[in-house]
Amino acid sequence: MLATLWLYLSLQRLSVEFSNLGSLEPHGFARTRFWSIDNDPPPFPTNSSNKAFIDLILKHSEEDVKIWPHRYEFRLRITLGPGGDLMLTSRIRNTNTDGKSFTFTFAYHTYFHVTDISEVRVEGLETLDYLDNLKNRERFTEQGDAIVFESEVDKVYLRTPTKIAVLDHERKRTFELRKDGLPDAVVWNPWDKKAKTIPDLGDDEYKHMLCVEAACVEKPITLKPGEEWRGRQELSAVPSSYCSGQLNPESAILSEDIGPA
């Protein structure tokens, strides 16, 4: 049985980026491959006793070898909690038999549906350094007390906290992103001009979307044969009064915190 790794949910659209630097298609190849259901997954460091979950696996193929000459296993557990919280746990293993290491970057492409991008703010990334993809990845420091949107944004925030909040003021709703093993965060909105160049995005749909990605970009991950990397992301919707300055999930939602694997 096969499953395509595109999740269409009421909160967001999500895909997974897994790539090496420079030689692969934009955003890597994992997001456009067919995944198999993993009927015999190894133990995962999450408590899924009261949650619905599915395990997927992606392995190297002859097609992949043509563009990336490495053997790997990419396991993904998708978990949905009773309150609607979504957790993704990724495990990538180097299965090369020739003794070669490989290096890759990683991101969960999380597209949040928002009421009006001009009324949205992102909290938890203030005062941090970021790489601006619109200025040849030049490094800057965020100056505002929150990120707001008045034009195109494409930034990679570095050494970010484990919790980030996306506040949708018009809908009185806050999305909380919590992560582990993913030190960076990408924030992207194409705005009007670039939106018109994206085939699967309507000219005005940029007004109702925001991409905030848990990622590992600045310092790529290197695995020797037999080594495994793990990363996790959890997404929740919480009351609008809940923001990153009060990130105490016990007082706002009943969900499992993310800690070391």
Sequence and secondary structure as in RCSB ss.txt:
>XXXX:A:sequence
MLATLWLYLSLQRLSVEFSNLGSLEPHGFARTRFWSIDNDPPPFPTNSSNKAFIDLILKHSEEDVKIWPHRYEFR
LRITLGPGGDLMLTSRIRNTNTDGKSFTFTFAYHTYFHVTDISEVRVEGLETLDYLDNLKNRERFTEQGDAIVFE
SEVDKVYLRTPTKIAVLDHERKRTFELRKDGLPDAVVWNPWDKKAKTIPDLGDDEYKHMLCVEAACVEKPITLKP
GEEWRGRQELSAVPSSYCSGQLNPESAILSEDIGPA
>XXXX:A:secstr
 EEES EE SSEEEEEEEE SSSSSTTBSGGGSEEEE SS    SS  TTSEEEEEEEE  HHHHHHS   EEEE
EEEEE TTS EEEEEEEEE  SSS  EEEEEEEEEEEE S GGGEEEES TT EEEEGGGTTEEEE  SSSEE S
S EEEEE S  SEEEEEETTTTEEEEEEEES  EEEEEE HHHHHTT TTS TTGGGGEEEEEEEEEEEEEEE T
T EEEEEEEEEEEETT  GGG  GGGT         
